[in-house]
Amino acid sequence: MRQFSNSFVYPALMLSTVLLGCGGTSNQATVDGVVTLEGAPVPSGSISFVPASGGTQSYAMSDASGNYEVYTGREAGLKPGEYNVTIVARERPAVNQTELGGPAPAGAAITPAWYASPETSGLKFTVAPGANEINLELSKQAPAGWREPAKRR
């Protein structure tokens, strides 16, 4: 019977353990696309994919061209299923901080307020297993029955 030295067996055992442990991911779908408002790219948008049946939300940020890719935690992708989508984008502030050194005030809203809530965004999608391209085409036209939320005092 042939014997293997420990210098071969241990690295082989470690490698096989690592490879077997890397096989599973709960995210069986990926989503990417472009966010536009009246046909123009929406930069710096914060996008949320909220599962219609509850569960972990997935997130994305749009780049200067409106492109985005969805992540759940640090992992690209999400679980297949029905999702309500929200998006909030604001202009970058002209300064990085206030005169007193505090954070700069938020820039003006780029996206209309109704896109900030899963109940009012009107963005509902089915994510299938595998690769999904979902382009988010937003409009400045308010949905029927939309009312601006009351301002806090």
N, C-alpha and C positions, 0 to 999 in steps of 0.2 A: 504494500500500500504506500502510495506517495504522500509525503507530508509537505505542507506549505508553510513557509515561514510566516511569523506574525506580521512582518513588514508587508506582506501581500494580503493576508486574510483581513486584517483590521481595516485597511483602506477600502477594500472591496465591499466589506460589510457596511461601512459607513456610506459609501456611494449608493449602494442598493437601498438603504434606508431612506436616504435623502430623495432619491428618484421615486420611490413608492409613496413617500409622504407628500410629494408635489403634485400628485395627480388630480386632486379634487378642488374644484372651485364651485361655490354656490351660484355664481353669476354665469348663467348659460346663454346670456344675450348681451350684445353690445349695441349701443345707440350713438350715432353721431349725426350731424347735420349742420344747417346754417339757420341763424335767427335773423329775420328781416322785419322791418317796420315800414309799411308802404313801399316795399321793394328795396329799401336801403339797409345795409348790414347794421346790426345792433352790437356795438362793441361793449366789452366789460359787463355783460349781462350775467346775473346769477340765476341759474335755471335749476328747478327742483322737479324731479319725477316722484310723485306721491302715489303709492299703491292705492288703488280704489278700495281694496279689501283690507287695508291696514298693513302695517309692517314698516320695514326700514326704507326711508327715503333715499334717493340717489340724487347726485348733484353734478353740475357742470358749470363752467364759466365760458362765456363766448370771448373770442379774441377780437382783434381790431377788424377782421373781415367777417365777423359774425359766426365763425366756425366753433363748434363745441363737440365734446366727447363726454359721455356720462360715466361717472364713477360711483361706486358704493364704498365708502371709506377710502382706503388707498388703492383699491382694486378697480381696474377698468371693468365696466359692465354692470349688469343688474339682472334680477330674476325675470323671466318672461311673465307677462300678465297685463292687466289693465291699469293704466296710469292716468292721473290728472296732472297736468304740467303747469308750473308757474314760472314767471320770469320777471325779474326786476333789474332794470339798468338805469344808471345815473351817470350824468356827465362827470368827468373828473374835475375836482375843484381847481381853481386857478392858483391856489397856494397850498403848501403842504401843512401849514399850521397857522394858528391865529397869532395875533400880535403878542399875546401872553404866553405863547408856547404850547398851547393845547392843540388838539387835533383840529384839522380844517372842517368846516361845516360840509355836509353832504352836498354834492352837486345837484343841479336840477334833474328832475325825472326825465328819462328818455322814453320809457315805456309807460303807457296809460295805466292807471291805478288798478283797473279790473284784472290785469294779468298777474297781480301779486297774490291772489287767493285761488286755491284749487276749486272753490265753489263758484267763482265768477269768471275764471279765465276762459272757459269754453274750450280749453285745449285738453282733449281726451284721446288717448292712443292705446292701441294694443301692441305690446312688444312681444314679438315671436322669438323662439329660440334662434340663435345665430346672429348674423349681422343685420341691423336695422338702420335705415337712413330716415330720419324724421326731420324735415325742414319745418321750422316754426315761422309761419308767415303771419305777422301781426298787423293789426289795423288800428287806426286812430278813431274809427267809428265805434262808438259805445254800443254794447249789446242792448237789446230790448230790455227795459226795466231797470237799467243800471242807475244807481244813485250814489253820489259821492258820499263816503262815510262822514259822519259828523266830526268836526275838529275838536280836539281836546282843549280845555282851557288852561 
